[in-house]
């Protein structure tokens, strides 16, 4: 099973996909992917990662990010 290696979100250590919020902003996705904000924006703008802009801010659904990473969603608790 693919793991999200530890990072903090709202002062909580995230160490597994089950703890990742259903909808994420671009900075959180960039931390998960270990990419720069510019590269994250390009991935969203090109449609490589399915994302929508809400009020000028990219929002990414956890399932869409998992699809991009080819993570088995059935293995997530």
PyMOL commands that place a pseudoatom at each C-alpha (Angstrom):
pseudoatom trace, name=CA, resn=UNK, resi=1, chain=A, elem=C, hetatm=0, pos=[0.000, 0.000, 0.000]
pseudoatom trace, name=CA, resn=UNK, resi=2, chain=A, elem=C, hetatm=0, pos=[1.320, 3.460, -0.866]
pseudoatom trace, name=CA, resn=UNK, resi=3, chain=A, elem=C, hetatm=0, pos=[1.891, 5.653, 2.157]
pseudoatom trace, name=CA, resn=UNK, resi=4, chain=A, elem=C, hetatm=0, pos=[1.938, 9.364, 2.580]
pseudoatom trace, name=CA, resn=UNK, resi=5, chain=A, elem=C, hetatm=0, pos=[5.131, 9.974, 4.490]
pseudoatom trace, name=CA, resn=UNK, resi=6, chain=A, elem=C, hetatm=0, pos=[4.640, 12.251, 7.453]
pseudoatom trace, name=CA, resn=UNK, resi=7, chain=A, elem=C, hetatm=0, pos=[3.749, 15.896, 7.043]
pseudoatom trace, name=CA, resn=UNK, resi=8, chain=A, elem=C, hetatm=0, pos=[1.723, 18.310, 9.130]
pseudoatom trace, name=CA, resn=UNK, resi=9, chain=A, elem=C, hetatm=0, pos=[-1.725, 19.614, 8.247]
pseudoatom trace, name=CA, resn=UNK, resi=10, chain=A, elem=C, hetatm=0, pos=[-3.483, 21.912, 10.728]
pseudoatom trace, name=CA, resn=UNK, resi=11, chain=A, elem=C, hetatm=0, pos=[-0.995, 20.911, 13.454]
pseudoatom trace, name=CA, resn=UNK, resi=12, chain=A, elem=C, hetatm=0, pos=[-1.755, 17.205, 12.953]
pseudoatom trace, name=CA, resn=UNK, resi=13, chain=A, elem=C, hetatm=0, pos=[0.835, 14.745, 11.678]
pseudoatom trace, name=CA, resn=UNK, resi=14, chain=A, elem=C, hetatm=0, pos=[-0.478, 12.960, 8.576]
pseudoatom trace, name=CA, resn=UNK, resi=15, chain=A, elem=C, hetatm=0, pos=[1.107, 9.548, 8.048]
pseudoatom trace, name=CA, resn=UNK, resi=16, chain=A, elem=C, hetatm=0, pos=[-1.482, 7.609, 6.022]
pseudoatom trace, name=CA, resn=UNK, resi=17, chain=A, elem=C, hetatm=0, pos=[-3.956, 8.191, 3.209]
pseudoatom trace, name=CA, resn=UNK, resi=18, chain=A, elem=C, hetatm=0, pos=[-6.896, 7.674, 5.577]
pseudoatom trace, name=CA, resn=UNK, resi=19, chain=A, elem=C, hetatm=0, pos=[-5.852, 10.868, 7.386]
pseudoatom trace, name=CA, resn=UNK, resi=20, chain=A, elem=C, hetatm=0, pos=[-5.611, 13.007, 4.246]
pseudoatom trace, name=CA, resn=UNK, resi=21, chain=A, elem=C, hetatm=0, pos=[-8.585, 15.374, 3.804]
pseudoatom trace, name=CA, resn=UNK, resi=22, chain=A, elem=C, hetatm=0, pos=[-11.063, 14.594, 1.034]
pseudoatom trace, name=CA, resn=UNK, resi=23, chain=A, elem=C, hetatm=0, pos=[-10.353, 17.925, -0.682]
pseudoatom trace, name=CA, resn=UNK, resi=24, chain=A, elem=C, hetatm=0, pos=[-6.885, 19.477, -0.630]
pseudoatom trace, name=CA, resn=UNK, resi=25, chain=A, elem=C, hetatm=0, pos=[-5.376, 22.744, -1.714]
pseudoatom trace, name=CA, resn=UNK, resi=26, chain=A, elem=C, hetatm=0, pos=[-2.363, 22.951, -3.996]
pseudoatom trace, name=CA, resn=UNK, resi=27, chain=A, elem=C, hetatm=0, pos=[0.267, 23.509, -1.255]
pseudoatom trace, name=CA, resn=UNK, resi=28, chain=A, elem=C, hetatm=0, pos=[-0.769, 20.272, 0.465]
pseudoatom trace, name=CA, resn=UNK, resi=29, chain=A, elem=C, hetatm=0, pos=[-0.661, 18.336, -2.810]
pseudoatom trace, name=CA, resn=UNK, resi=30, chain=A, elem=C, hetatm=0, pos=[2.797, 19.758, -3.535]
pseudoatom trace, name=CA, resn=UNK, resi=31, chain=A, elem=C, hetatm=0, pos=[4.030, 18.499, -0.157]
pseudoatom trace, name=CA, resn=UNK, resi=32, chain=A, elem=C, hetatm=0, pos=[2.605, 15.036, -0.852]
pseudoatom trace, name=CA, resn=UNK, resi=33, chain=A, elem=C, hetatm=0, pos=[4.157, 14.935, -4.334]
pseudoatom trace, name=CA, resn=UNK, resi=34, chain=A, elem=C, hetatm=0, pos=[7.382, 16.645, -3.237]
pseudoatom trace, name=CA, resn=UNK, resi=35, chain=A, elem=C, hetatm=0, pos=[7.165, 19.134, -6.092]
pseudoatom trace, name=CA, resn=UNK, resi=36, chain=A, elem=C, hetatm=0, pos=[7.427, 22.904, -6.295]
pseudoatom trace, name=CA, resn=UNK, resi=37, chain=A, elem=C, hetatm=0, pos=[4.256, 25.020, -6.280]
pseudoatom trace, name=CA, resn=UNK, resi=38, chain=A, elem=C, hetatm=0, pos=[4.922, 25.960, -9.917]
pseudoatom trace, name=CA, resn=UNK, resi=39, chain=A, elem=C, hetatm=0, pos=[5.195, 22.318, -10.957]
pseudoatom trace, name=CA, resn=UNK, resi=40, chain=A, elem=C, hetatm=0, pos=[2.018, 21.529, -9.008]
pseudoatom trace, name=CA, resn=UNK, resi=41, chain=A, elem=C, hetatm=0, pos=[0.171, 24.345, -10.814]
pseudoatom trace, name=CA, resn=UNK, resi=42, chain=A, elem=C, hetatm=0, pos=[1.356, 23.004, -14.168]
pseudoatom trace, name=CA, resn=UNK, resi=43, chain=A, elem=C, hetatm=0, pos=[0.152, 19.480, -13.325]
pseudoatom trace, name=CA, resn=UNK, resi=44, chain=A, elem=C, hetatm=0, pos=[-3.295, 20.864, -12.483]
pseudoatom trace, name=CA, resn=UNK, resi=45, chain=A, elem=C, hetatm=0, pos=[-3.478, 23.300, -15.417]
pseudoatom trace, name=CA, resn=UNK, resi=46, chain=A, elem=C, hetatm=0, pos=[-2.476, 20.602, -17.942]
pseudoatom trace, name=CA, resn=UNK, resi=47, chain=A, elem=C, hetatm=0, pos=[-5.040, 18.200, -16.496]
pseudoatom trace, name=CA, resn=UNK, resi=48, chain=A, elem=C, hetatm=0, pos=[-2.457, 15.621, -15.419]
pseudoatom trace, name=CA, resn=UNK, resi=49, chain=A, elem=C, hetatm=0, pos=[-4.068, 15.867, -11.983]
pseudoatom trace, name=CA, resn=UNK, resi=50, chain=A, elem=C, hetatm=0, pos=[-7.817, 16.417, -12.090]
pseudoatom trace, name=CA, resn=UNK, resi=51, chain=A, elem=C, hetatm=0, pos=[-8.423, 19.669, -10.224]
pseudoatom trace, name=CA, resn=UNK, resi=52, chain=A, elem=C, hetatm=0, pos=[-10.798, 22.620, -10.154]
pseudoatom trace, name=CA, resn=UNK, resi=53, chain=A, elem=C, hetatm=0, pos=[-10.216, 26.267, -9.394]
pseudoatom trace, name=CA, resn=UNK, resi=54, chain=A, elem=C, hetatm=0, pos=[-12.439, 27.692, -6.667]
pseudoatom trace, name=CA, resn=UNK, resi=55, chain=A, elem=C, hetatm=0, pos=[-12.023, 31.414, -6.132]
pseudoatom trace, name=CA, resn=UNK, resi=56, chain=A, elem=C, hetatm=0, pos=[-8.712, 31.309, -8.003]
pseudoatom trace, name=CA, resn=UNK, resi=57, chain=A, elem=C, hetatm=0, pos=[-7.322, 28.506, -5.806]
pseudoatom trace, name=CA, resn=UNK, resi=58, chain=A, elem=C, hetatm=0, pos=[-6.698, 24.978, -7.084]
pseudoatom trace, name=CA, resn=UNK, resi=59, chain=A, elem=C, hetatm=0, pos=[-8.636, 22.259, -5.210]
pseudoatom trace, name=CA, resn=UNK, resi=60, chain=A, elem=C, hetatm=0, pos=[-7.825, 18.592, -5.636]
pseudoatom trace, name=CA, resn=UNK, resi=61, chain=A, elem=C, hetatm=0, pos=[-9.967, 15.665, -4.544]
pseudoatom trace, name=CA, resn=UNK, resi=62, chain=A, elem=C, hetatm=0, pos=[-8.104, 12.939, -2.656]
pseudoatom trace, name=CA, resn=UNK, resi=63, chain=A, elem=C, hetatm=0, pos=[-9.432, 10.230, -5.004]
pseudoatom trace, name=CA, resn=UNK, resi=64, chain=A, elem=C, hetatm=0, pos=[-8.194, 12.173, -8.038]
pseudoatom trace, name=CA, resn=UNK, resi=65, chain=A, elem=C, hetatm=0, pos=[-4.727, 12.522, -6.507]
pseudoatom trace, name=CA, resn=UNK, resi=66, chain=A, elem=C, hetatm=0, pos=[-4.735, 8.816, -5.672]
pseudoatom trace, name=CA, resn=UNK, resi=67, chain=A, elem=C, hetatm=0, pos=[-5.680, 8.081, -9.306]
pseudoatom trace, name=CA, resn=UNK, resi=68, chain=A, elem=C, hetatm=0, pos=[-2.732, 10.195, -10.461]
pseudoatom trace, name=CA, resn=UNK, resi=69, chain=A, elem=C, hetatm=0, pos=[-0.422, 8.268, -8.126]
pseudoatom trace, name=CA, resn=UNK, resi=70, chain=A, elem=C, hetatm=0, pos=[-2.081, 4.947, -9.003]
pseudoatom trace, name=CA, resn=UNK, resi=71, chain=A, elem=C, hetatm=0, pos=[-2.887, 4.175, -5.358]
pseudoatom trace, name=CA, resn=UNK, resi=72, chain=A, elem=C, hetatm=0, pos=[-5.375, 1.365, -4.701]
pseudoatom trace, name=CA, resn=UNK, resi=73, chain=A, elem=C, hetatm=0, pos=[-8.310, 3.152, -3.059]
pseudoatom trace, name=CA, resn=UNK, resi=74, chain=A, elem=C, hetatm=0, pos=[-9.797, -0.127, -1.815]
pseudoatom trace, name=CA, resn=UNK, resi=75, chain=A, elem=C, hetatm=0, pos=[-6.821, -0.571, 0.507]
pseudoatom trace, name=CA, resn=UNK, resi=76, chain=A, elem=C, hetatm=0, pos=[-7.516, 2.696, 2.331]
pseudoatom trace, name=CA, resn=UNK, resi=77, chain=A, elem=C, hetatm=0, pos=[-9.410, 2.468, 5.611]
for i in range(1, 77): cmd.bond("trace and resi %d" % i, "trace and resi %d" % (i + 1))
show_as sticks, trace
zoom trace
